[in-house]
Amino acid sequence: AVVSTQSTGIEQNKNRGKHAELTYMEVKQSNSDTKLYESVGRMFVLETQDVILEQLKDRAAKSRDTIQKLESQKGYLNKNLKESENALRELVETKKTAVAK
C-alpha cells in the first residue's frame, strides 16, 4: 500500500514537471510585451515574463527533486518488504520443521 502511494506520488510529480516544462516552452516563445498573469488563489496577478519563467523553472526542478526522493524511498520500502517477506518465510519454515519433529 505504501509502495503504491509512492508510485502515485511519482506519477503526479512527473505530470507536474512536464506541465511546467511545456508551459515554460510556450511562455518563452511568446512576445516579451505579452501580458502574463499568474493564478493566485481565486485571482490573477500580472507578472513579467521573466518572473513567470523563473517560477516555472523552479516548479520543474522541485518536481524532479521530489521524484528522486520518492524513488529512493520506494526502493528502500521494496527492499524492506522483501527482507520482511524472507524473514517471515524462514519463521514459517522453522515452525513447520519444529511441528514435524
C-alpha positions in Angstrom: 0.0 0.0 0.0 2.8 2.4 0.9 4.7 1.5 -2.2 1.7 2.2 -4.4 1.4 5.6 -2.7 5.0 6.3 -3.6 4.3 5.3 -7.2 1.2 7.6 -7.3 3.3 10.5 -5.9 6.0 9.8 -8.6 3.4 9.9 -11.4 1.8 13.1 -10.0 5.2 14.9 -9.8 6.1 13.7 -13.3 2.9 15.2 -14.6 3.5 18.5 -12.7 7.1 18.7 -14.0 6.0 18.0 -17.6 3.2 20.6 -17.3 5.7 23.2 -16.0 8.2 22.4 -18.8 5.6 22.6 -21.5 4.2 25.9 -20.1 7.8 27.2 -19.9 8.4 26.5 -23.6 5.1 28.2 -24.6 5.7 31.3 -22.4 9.3 31.5 -23.7 8.0 31.6 -27.3 5.6 34.4 -26.6 6.5 38.1 -27.2 8.0 39.9 -24.3 5.2 42.5 -24.4 2.5 39.8 -24.0 0.6 40.3 -20.7 1.1 37.2 -18.5 -1.0 36.5 -15.4 -0.2 34.2 -12.5 -3.0 32.4 -10.7 -3.0 33.2 -7.0 -6.0 31.6 -5.3 -9.1 33.0 -7.0 -7.4 35.9 -8.6 -4.8 36.6 -11.3 -1.8 38.8 -10.8 0.0 40.5 -13.7 3.7 39.3 -13.8 6.6 39.9 -16.1 7.7 37.1 -18.4 11.0 36.7 -16.5 9.2 36.1 -13.2 6.8 33.6 -14.8 9.7 31.7 -16.5 11.7 31.6 -13.2 8.7 30.2 -11.3 8.2 27.5 -14.0 11.8 26.5 -13.8 11.6 26.3 -10.0 8.4 24.2 -10.3 10.0 21.8 -12.7 13.2 21.5 -10.5 11.1 20.8 -7.4 9.2 18.1 -9.2 12.5 16.4 -10.3 13.8 16.6 -6.7 10.6 15.2 -5.3 10.6 12.4 -7.9 14.2 11.4 -6.9 13.3 11.4 -3.2 10.2 9.3 -3.8 12.0 6.8 -6.0 14.7 6.3 -3.3 12.0 5.9 -0.7 10.2 3.4 -2.9 13.5 1.4 -3.4 14.0 1.4 0.4 10.5 0.3 1.0 10.7 -2.5 -1.6 13.9 -3.7 -0.1 12.5 -3.7 3.4 9.4 -5.5 2.2 11.4 -8.3 0.6 13.6 -8.7 3.7 10.4 -8.9 5.8 8.9 -11.5 3.5 12.0 -13.6 3.6 12.2 -13.4 7.4 8.5 -14.5 7.6 9.2 -17.4 5.2 12.1 -18.5 7.4 10.0 -18.3 10.5 7.2 -20.3 8.9 9.7 -23.0 7.7 11.2 -23.1 11.2 7.8 -23.7 12.8 6.9 -26.3 10.2 10.1 -28.3 10.9 9.5 -27.9 14.7 6.0 -29.3 14.4 7.1 -32.1 12.1 9.5 -33.4 14.8 
